């Protein structure tokens, strides 16, 4: 006799509806439940189908009899989709968290099953643990910037991209010339000089090569003009100081050794929209803290964590070298020279990371509490 499976009814009135989203380019995998021990409800949506997402939430409410005023808690991993979905969920009354993907615990076997369905279920179980109080032990939650704070990061990020493009175009032009035995410093009159360039035997450059060099030069000039425009926008924005972030950039730029570009990165990527409780949080979020490995008789350092914002970390180390040059009498510079000065080059490279961490903490105290780094000089 065939047996029929019956759906087990949830006992009591659910207080919370949990939802995890595994986001893909073409499809979204959704997993719902109302608590531990309850079989999840799995659904698949076309990517970006917001109306379908709202319908699935309503159907999940009906499935478990979730009251209209009950909480809906959701999560998804930070990635290509950014924060727009978070803002949509918040606007619909859903308590959403964006999770740092690298902080999610995984099975350490050399081979493990991995599908979108399994990932959605894993996120769902961890979301329940997070909501029940295991906030610091389950995963790391990404702090979501506002639309304005996210927009503030576009100018200096575009600046970085354009500088890399400028280097690419210059190197490409010089490579083409070197392949023909021509070494030439690029200047503003390159387009005119191009017509008179000749090969090793005195013959003219091939027409195809000359045409390609001309196109490459035009691209380089476009990038140069855009870099100049961004530089002008930066100066005008900081001079006006129409927002708290721009005022912080003004303050940082007063310190000798810190320019407009570095101050912009520090504020827009780090200090301008994050709140820190202590110096440990500053170092940890910058990825400049040590990562010890201790197991039985094995005990060694693995280097810095390299977590958080890579742009900030690179700029911090660059400014740490600049600080040694322009603030030689500051307490931080004296500490570095006393501890790492007599050492080898490798020792100084290790020490500059420690100095970068200390400098970030000092800059945080300068912006947050108005404490000038000890011995530091302000620009006239």
Residue pairs with C-beta under 8 A, 6 or more apart in sequence:
8 39
10 34
10 35
10 38
10 64
10 65
13 65
13 67
14 34
14 35
14 64
14 65
14 66
14 67
14 70
15 70
15 71
16 34
16 35
16 70
16 71
16 72
16 73
16 131
17 32
17 34
17 57
17 60
17 61
17 64
17 66
17 70
17 71
17 72
17 73
18 32
18 33
18 34
18 35
18 73
18 74
18 124
18 127
18 128
18 131
19 30
19 31
19 32
19 57
19 60
19 72
19 73
19 74
19 75
19 94
19 124
19 127
20 30
20 31
20 74
20 75
20 76
20 120
20 121
20 123
20 124
20 127
21 28
21 29
21 30
21 74
21 75
21 76
21 85
21 120
21 123
22 28
22 29
22 30
22 31
22 76
22 77
22 116
22 117
22 119
22 120
22 123
23 47
23 76
23 77
23 79
23 80
23 81
23 85
24 47
24 116
25 47
25 80
26 46
26 47
27 44
27 45
27 46
27 47
27 116
28 44
28 45
28 46
28 47
28 49
28 53
29 42
29 43
29 44
29 116
29 117
29 119
29 120
30 42
30 43
30 44
30 45
30 53
30 56
30 120
31 40
31 41
31 42
31 43
31 120
31 121
31 123
31 124
32 40
32 41
32 42
32 43
32 56
32 57
32 60
32 63
32 124
33 39
33 40
33 41
33 124
33 128
34 64
34 66
35 128
36 125
36 128
38 64
40 121
40 124
41 60
41 63
42 117
42 120
42 121
43 56
45 52
45 53
45 56
46 52
50 88
54 92
57 72
57 94
60 66
61 68
61 70
71 95
72 93
72 94
72 95
73 94
73 95
73 96
73 97
73 127
73 131
74 89
74 94
74 95
74 96
74 97
74 127
75 96
75 97
75 98
75 99
75 123
75 126
75 127
75 130
76 85
76 86
76 96
76 98
76 99
76 123
77 98
77 99
77 100
77 101
77 104
77 123
78 98
78 99
78 100
78 101
78 142
79 101
83 98
83 144
83 145
83 150
85 96
86 96
86 98
86 144
87 144
87 147
89 96
90 96
97 127
97 130
97 141
97 142
98 141
98 142
98 144
99 123
99 139
99 140
99 141
99 142
100 139
100 140
100 141
100 142
102 307
103 139
103 140
104 122
104 123
104 126
104 139
105 126
105 138
105 139
106 112
126 138
126 139
129 138
130 138
130 139
130 141
135 141
143 273
143 274
145 153
145 273
146 273
148 243
149 245
149 268
149 272
149 273
152 243
152 245
152 268
152 272
153 268
153 269
155 230
155 233
155 234
155 237
155 264
155 268
156 234
156 261
156 264
156 265
156 268
156 269
157 311
158 230
159 227
159 230
159 234
159 261
160 311
162 223
162 226
162 227
162 230
163 227
165 223
166 220
166 223
166 224
166 227
169 216
169 217
169 219
169 220
169 223
170 186
170 220
172 216
173 186
173 190
173 213
173 216
173 217
173 220
174 184
174 186
176 209
176 212
176 213
176 216
177 183
177 184
177 197
177 213
180 199
180 200
180 205
180 209
181 199
181 200
182 197
182 199
184 190
184 193
184 197
186 220
187 193
190 217
191 214
191 217
194 205
194 210
194 213
194 214
194 217
195 210
197 204
197 205
197 210
198 204
198 205
199 205
205 213
234 260
234 261
234 264
235 260
237 246
238 246
238 249
238 250
238 253
238 260
238 264
240 246
241 247
241 249
241 250
244 272
245 267
245 268
245 272
245 273
248 263
248 267
248 271
248 272
248 367
249 260
249 263
249 264
249 267
249 268
251 366
251 367
252 258
252 262
252 263
252 266
252 267
252 363
252 366
252 367
253 259
253 260
253 263
253 379
254 378
254 379
255 327
255 363
255 366
255 373
255 376
255 377
255 378
255 379
256 326
256 327
256 376
256 377
256 378
256 379
257 319
257 322
257 323
257 325
257 326
257 327
258 266
258 319
258 322
262 315
262 318
262 319
262 322
265 311
265 312
265 315
266 312
266 315
266 363
267 367
269 309
269 311
269 312
270 285
270 286
270 309
270 312
270 360
271 363
271 364
271 367
274 285
276 282
276 285
276 364
276 368
279 361
279 364
280 289
282 357
282 360
282 361
282 364
283 289
283 357
283 360
283 361
284 305
284 307
284 308
285 307
285 308
285 309
286 308
286 309
286 312
286 313
286 316
286 356
286 357
286 360
287 304
287 305
287 306
287 307
287 308
287 309
287 310
287 313
288 304
288 305
288 313
288 316
288 353
288 356
288 357
288 360
289 304
289 305
289 357
290 301
290 302
290 303
290 304
290 305
291 301
291 302
291 303
291 304
291 305
292 299
292 300
292 301
292 302
293 299
293 300
293 301
293 302
304 353
306 313
313 356
316 356
316 357
316 359
316 360
317 352
317 353
317 356
319 356
319 359
320 352
320 353
320 355
320 356
320 359
321 352
323 330
323 332
323 333
323 355
323 359
324 333
324 336
324 337
324 355
326 377
327 333
327 373
327 375
327 376
327 377
329 375
329 377
330 373
330 374
330 375
330 376
330 377
331 373
331 374
331 375
332 355
332 358
332 359
332 362
332 373
332 374
332 375
333 375
334 375
335 355
335 358
336 351
336 352
336 354
336 355
339 351
340 347
340 348
340 350
340 351
340 352
341 348
343 351
359 373
362 371
362 373
362 376
363 373
365 371
365 373
366 372
366 373
372 378
